[in-house]
Amino acid sequence: MKFLDITLPTIEENLALEEALLDECEESRRAETLRFWESPHHCVVVGHANRVAREVKMSRCRQWQIPVLRRRSGGGAVLQGPGCLNYALVLAIEEDGPLSTIARTNEFVLGRIRRTLEGLLGHPVTLEGGTDLCLDGRKFSGNAQRRRLHSLLYHGTILTRLDIELVEELLPMPTKEPPYRQGRAHRDFMTNVQLSAPALREAIRKEWNATEEFGAIPVERVREIVAERYALDSWNFRF
């Protein structure tokens, strides 16, 4: 598996790079990749089918000049920024393999991530709601996937020092929430893990045997995807 640890200058470019990596894997069926990135700037990113007006406090975002973007995977709205480590796995789908369905993919990928984090923390990590990783019932990692015919993008966040009070300011209670949340406010529902980003990167890289350096990224394809999608209000505010 290839390994890529790079944060591009804008959130738009970082989202586009994940799409470009998925395109390459779909075309070759061999270019599996593990990537990490962490934005130095805050940004709200909504899920593919989210209605922005329901899932984001737009007046606050405008007041504080925090952009709102829409990704192509499912799930709910999240706050990106310092202390939010993002990982992305681009994987080839094998017929009847562990990635053959959405549910099996969640179990396979998050099972490996969960065990890795338990080894670092020395504390039980639980999988809740199908896509959340939790410590003592509090969420520190949300995850989603985008599937194509022969490959998929599985990406998620691991909170290490995200400003959770800012989440409270920018995101209302989600319109859909897992039962285990029990109506808790963001500050009571979310938590940061006491792990360094370098330690997380190294442990997850080892778990997935991502030993081959990626090399040059597809810069032109990234620019095309940004222009086609993430730079457009017609995409980001389509719902």
NUTIRO-612402 format. One line per field, with one value per residue (C-alpha): residue in three letters; x, y, z. Coordinates in pm, 1 decimal, always signed. Layout:
! NUTIRO-612402
residu <- c(ALA:...)
east <- c(X:...)
north <- c(Y:...)
up <- c(Z:...)
This chain:
! NUTIRO-612402
residu <- c(MET:LYS:PHE:LEU:ASP:ILE:THR:LEU:PRO:THR:ILE:GLU:GLU:ASN:LEU:ALA:LEU:GLU:GLU:ALA:LEU:LEU:ASP:GLU:CYS:GLU:GLU:SER:ARG:ARG:ALA:GLU:THR:LEU:ARG:PHE:TRP:GLU:SER:PRO:HIS:HIS:CYS:VAL:VAL:VAL:GLY:HIS:ALA:ASN:ARG:VAL:ALA:ARG:GLU:VAL:LYS:MET:SER:ARG:CYS:ARG:GLN:TRP:GLN:ILE:PRO:VAL:LEU:ARG:ARG:ARG:SER:GLY:GLY:GLY:ALA:VAL:LEU:GLN:GLY:PRO:GLY:CYS:LEU:ASN:TYR:ALA:LEU:VAL:LEU:ALA:ILE:GLU:GLU:ASP:GLY:PRO:LEU:SER:THR:ILE:ALA:ARG:THR:ASN:GLU:PHE:VAL:LEU:GLY:ARG:ILE:ARG:ARG:THR:LEU:GLU:GLY:LEU:LEU:GLY:HIS:PRO:VAL:THR:LEU:GLU:GLY:GLY:THR:ASP:LEU:CYS:LEU:ASP:GLY:ARG:LYS:PHE:SER:GLY:ASN:ALA:GLN:ARG:ARG:ARG:LEU:HIS:SER:LEU:LEU:TYR:HIS:GLY:THR:ILE:LEU:THR:ARG:LEU:ASP:ILE:GLU:LEU:VAL:GLU:GLU:LEU:LEU:PRO:MET:PRO:THR:LYS:GLU:PRO:PRO:TYR:ARG:GLN:GLY:ARG:ALA:HIS:ARG:ASP:PHE:MET:THR:ASN:VAL:GLN:LEU:SER:ALA:PRO:ALA:LEU:ARG:GLU:ALA:ILE:ARG:LYS:GLU:TRP:ASN:ALA:THR:GLU:GLU:PHE:GLY:ALA:ILE:PRO:VAL:GLU:ARG:VAL:ARG:GLU:ILE:VAL:ALA:GLU:ARG:TYR:ALA:LEU:ASP:SER:TRP:ASN:PHE:ARG:PHE)
east <- c(+0.0:+117.8:+152.8:+87.6:+114.3:+34.2:-194.9:-266.9:-322.1:-703.8:-983.6:-1111.6:-783.1:-767.4:-1114.3:-1032.3:-712.2:-907.5:-1130.1:-828.0:-674.8:-1001.6:-1005.9:-656.7:-748.5:-1066.3:-870.6:-579.0:-743.1:-400.2:-319.6:-431.1:-328.8:-331.6:-327.9:-321.1:-391.6:-480.2:-610.3:-456.1:-780.4:-1133.2:-1399.9:-1737.0:-1779.5:-2126.3:-2216.1:-2324.6:-2699.3:-2703.9:-2923.1:-2692.1:-2962.1:-3051.5:-2703.4:-2499.0:-2537.1:-2475.2:-2503.2:-2213.0:-2005.9:-2058.1:-1981.6:-1653.4:-1574.1:-1563.4:-1628.5:-1880.9:-1809.6:-1984.7:-1798.6:-1904.1:-1934.8:-2224.6:-2254.9:-2318.1:-2160.2:-1817.2:-1578.2:-1233.8:-935.6:-631.4:-647.3:-863.1:-644.9:-791.9:-709.9:-821.9:-795.8:-840.0:-897.8:-975.9:-1298.1:-1268.6:-1581.4:-1704.6:-1418.0:-1440.6:-1523.9:-1810.4:-2085.8:-2114.8:-2170.0:-1883.9:-1652.4:-1735.8:-1669.8:-1344.2:-1185.8:-1300.2:-1218.8:-855.9:-851.0:-1017.4:-764.1:-476.2:-603.7:-668.9:-305.1:-193.6:-437.9:-433.8:-808.3:-1114.4:-1238.9:-1591.4:-1763.1:-2099.0:-2368.2:-2196.1:-1936.4:-1826.0:-1532.6:-1577.4:-1402.5:-1632.1:-1933.9:-1798.4:-1722.7:-1372.8:-1386.7:-1651.2:-1616.5:-1778.3:-1723.2:-1773.9:-1801.7:-1736.2:-1758.9:-1409.7:-1278.9:-1379.3:-1272.2:-1297.6:-1215.8:-1252.8:-1139.1:-956.5:-988.9:-674.3:-716.7:-1012.0:-1193.5:-1518.1:-1669.2:-1636.3:-1829.4:-2103.1:-2102.1:-2112.2:-2319.6:-2672.3:-2785.4:-2788.8:-3122.6:-3018.5:-2836.5:-2749.1:-2939.1:-2626.2:-2597.8:-2910.5:-2961.3:-2627.6:-2489.5:-2165.9:-1956.1:-2097.4:-2093.0:-1749.4:-1399.2:-1035.9:-801.2:-479.3:-252.7:-14.8:-80.4:+264.4:+199.1:-139.9:+2.5:+279.5:+55.2:-212.3:+50.1:+199.8:-140.7:-213.5:+142.2:+160.0:+529.6:+555.4:+597.6:+334.5:+547.3:+406.2:+41.4:-200.2:-195.4:-382.1:-661.9:-695.8:-734.4:-995.3:-1202.6:-1187.7:-1308.1:-1579.6:-1714.1:-1568.0:-1522.0:-1891.0:-2175.8:-2401.5:-2230.9:-2161.0:-2510.5:-2705.6:-2927.9)
north <- c(+0.0:+351.6:+615.9:+987.8:+1240.0:+1578.0:+1869.3:+2092.9:+2468.8:+2464.1:+2236.7:+2229.1:+2084.7:+1832.9:+1700.6:+1695.0:+1499.5:+1218.7:+1201.6:+1198.0:+910.4:+718.5:+781.9:+636.7:+325.6:+275.5:+294.4:+72.4:-145.9:-153.0:+198.3:+146.9:+436.3:+551.3:+928.8:+1169.6:+1542.2:+1807.1:+2150.7:+2454.8:+2643.1:+2581.8:+2477.9:+2305.7:+2008.1:+1862.2:+1516.8:+1452.3:+1464.4:+1714.6:+2023.9:+2306.7:+2519.9:+2234.6:+2107.3:+2430.1:+2758.5:+2966.5:+3302.5:+3208.4:+3075.9:+3397.0:+3610.1:+3429.0:+3376.3:+2999.9:+2832.4:+2553.9:+2276.5:+1957.3:+1627.0:+1335.4:+1075.2:+1032.2:+1112.4:+1438.2:+1781.6:+1806.0:+2080.6:+2054.1:+2236.6:+2210.9:+1900.7:+1708.4:+1440.6:+1306.1:+968.8:+831.7:+475.4:+414.0:+41.4:-200.0:-399.0:-775.0:-976.1:-1149.7:-988.7:-786.1:-466.8:-615.5:-425.7:-98.4:-276.2:-522.9:-238.2:-47.5:-355.7:-440.8:-95.8:+29.7:-302.2:-252.5:+116.8:+40.2:-228.0:-0.4:+281.1:+49.1:-56.1:+306.1:+414.0:+103.6:+158.5:+2.7:+172.1:+91.2:+105.3:+278.9:+371.0:+175.2:+444.3:+612.6:+525.4:+615.5:+633.4:+575.8:+648.0:+973.6:+1007.6:+1093.9:+958.7:+979.9:+789.9:+761.0:+600.6:+659.6:+354.6:+300.5:-18.7:-154.0:+67.4:+279.2:+575.2:+521.9:+833.1:+956.5:+1196.0:+1138.4:+1423.4:+1501.5:+1869.6:+2005.8:+2302.9:+2127.6:+2450.6:+2584.8:+2281.2:+2386.2:+2735.8:+2630.6:+2312.6:+2262.0:+1926.5:+1692.6:+1602.7:+1236.5:+1100.5:+747.9:+615.4:+606.3:+986.3:+1019.3:+1383.4:+1497.8:+1836.5:+1833.3:+1925.6:+1628.1:+1386.8:+1447.3:+1412.4:+1438.5:+1143.0:+1201.8:+1090.1:+1279.2:+1297.8:+1151.2:+848.9:+794.7:+822.4:+575.4:+315.7:+328.3:+319.6:+7.3:-158.8:-114.3:-195.7:+130.8:+118.6:+256.8:+632.8:+781.3:+1009.2:+1298.2:+1381.0:+1439.0:+1817.9:+1887.1:+1645.4:+1807.4:+2149.0:+2014.0:+1862.6:+2184.4:+2385.9:+2132.9:+2100.6:+2244.1:+2599.3:+2620.6:+2734.7:+2529.5:+2219.2:+2320.6:+2462.7:+2235.6:+2121.8)
up <- c(+0.0:-78.0:+193.3:+162.2:+445.7:+295.2:+372.0:+74.7:+123.7:+113.8:+232.5:-125.9:-248.1:+33.3:-46.9:-416.3:-359.3:-194.5:-502.2:-731.5:-536.3:-565.9:-942.5:-974.2:-777.4:-980.4:-1302.4:-1198.5:-928.7:-766.5:-638.3:-277.6:-54.5:+307.8:+342.5:+639.2:+653.5:+911.2:+821.7:+994.5:+924.8:+1048.7:+800.5:+823.0:+589.6:+540.4:+415.8:+58.8:+129.9:+420.0:+406.7:+502.9:+664.2:+899.7:+982.8:+1005.8:+1194.7:+884.9:+1058.6:+1287.5:+997.6:+802.9:+1108.6:+1170.0:+799.6:+830.1:+493.2:+442.2:+191.9:+86.7:+56.6:-162.4:+113.4:+353.1:+720.9:+900.2:+929.0:+1091.1:+1191.6:+1036.1:+1180.3:+1406.1:+1620.9:+1374.6:+1215.5:+893.8:+749.0:+412.9:+287.3:-83.8:-128.3:-410.9:-369.2:-410.5:-488.1:-170.9:+23.2:+346.9:+151.1:-50.3:+134.9:+327.8:+658.6:+610.2:+513.0:+831.7:+1042.9:+864.7:+853.2:+1191.4:+1354.0:+1255.5:+1350.0:+1683.6:+1777.3:+1678.9:+1898.2:+2190.8:+2172.0:+2192.3:+2461.9:+2679.9:+2716.8:+2550.2:+2233.9:+2121.8:+1783.5:+1816.3:+1567.6:+1292.6:+1210.0:+1536.5:+1760.1:+2126.3:+2460.3:+2757.6:+2538.6:+2395.4:+2024.2:+1907.6:+1552.4:+1280.2:+953.5:+610.5:+273.1:-95.8:-315.0:-681.1:-885.3:-814.3:-534.0:-237.8:-29.3:+345.6:+543.1:+894.3:+1163.6:+1489.6:+1737.7:+1934.1:+2027.0:+1832.4:+1987.5:+2080.6:+2211.7:+1857.1:+1733.1:+1973.6:+1826.6:+1458.7:+1444.3:+1579.4:+1707.5:+1405.8:+1251.7:+1263.5:+1563.9:+1678.2:+1980.6:+2194.1:+2175.3:+2394.4:+2304.3:+2445.5:+2338.6:+2139.5:+2444.9:+2636.3:+2343.0:+2186.1:+2324.3:+2219.3:+2260.4:+2449.6:+2166.4:+1942.1:+1570.5:+1486.9:+1710.1:+1547.1:+1197.7:+1266.9:+1433.8:+1163.6:+889.1:+1045.9:+1082.4:+711.8:+602.2:+406.1:+326.8:-27.2:-55.7:-285.5:-500.7:-703.9:-641.5:-934.7:-912.2:-1235.2:-1149.5:-807.0:-970.1:-1210.7:-929.6:-725.7:-1027.3:-1111.1:-760.5:-440.7:-566.4:-659.5:-436.2:-663.0:-523.2:-163.2:-106.0:-338.5:-47.6)
